[in-house]
Amino acid sequence: MDVKRNKIVGSVLRRLRQESGLTQVQVAERLGRTQSMVSKVEAGERALPFVETWFYAEAIGADPLAVFQESLDSLEKAGLEPRELGKDE
């Protein structure tokens, strides 16, 4: 599990959710998931596949492309690059 990258993406999603005025429970309901899952994503304990990240962004009223770009920018600031397929750290 890539905890560093997951935490960065999770923090972006958490901040945007909070800015939208939504609770984790509300986001979970919109996604048809549990609040626990939302909490784990935002804490970086669970990774989201591309499509689920897109749905999460839509559920919080954010532009999915902007979420991806902000996540990439945050990774770069942290000195991390997006993970290459098949390459373990």
N, C-alpha and C positions, 0 to 999 in steps of 0.2 A: 504494500500500500504506500502511496506517495503522499505522506502526511503533510510535508511542507507545501506542496502545490495545492492539495485539497484545502488546507487552512486558508490559503490566499484566496482561492475561488469562493470558499464558504464565507469569508469575511466580506467580500464584495457583495454576495447575495444577501447576507444579513443586513449590511448597511442600506442597501437598496430597499429591502423589505421594510426596515424601520422608517426610512424616508417616506415610503408609501403609506405609512400608518397602519400596516397590517400586523397581526400577531402571527406567531408560528401556527397556531390552531387554524386561523383563517386560511393561511397558505396551504396547510395540509388538506383542508376541506376542498379547496379549489383543485388540488392535485389528485384527490382521491387517495391520499396517503395518511400516515399517522403524524402526529406532532413530533413524536420521537424521531422519525426519519428526517423531518425538517431540521430538528435540533442537531442531529448527527451531521447533516450536510453542512450546516452553518459552522459547526465546530471543527470541520475538516476530518471527521471520523468516517465519513462515507463519501465516496466519489460519485459524481453524477455523469452518466454517459452524455454525449452531445445532445441527443434528442430530449432527454430529461432536463438538461440544463436549459434548453430552449423553452420547454413547457414551464419550468420554474420561473424563468424571466417573465414570461407572459402572465403567469399567475400573480406576480407582484407588480404588474403594470409597467415593466421595464422593456426597453428595446433589446431583444436578444443579442443583436449584433453589438450593441453598446456594452452589454455585460461581458461578452467575449473579449472585446477590445480592452475594457478596463481590467479584466483578469490578466490578459497578456501584458499590459503595461505594468501591473502590480508585480507579476512574475519577474519582469525585466528589472524593476527597481530593486527586487530582492536578490538579484544576481542569478536567477533561475531561468532556464529556457523551457519552453514546452517540451514535454517528454517525447522522445522519439520512440516509435513503435518498435517493440522487440528489444529495447535497450534498457537493461536494469541498472540501477545506481548502486 
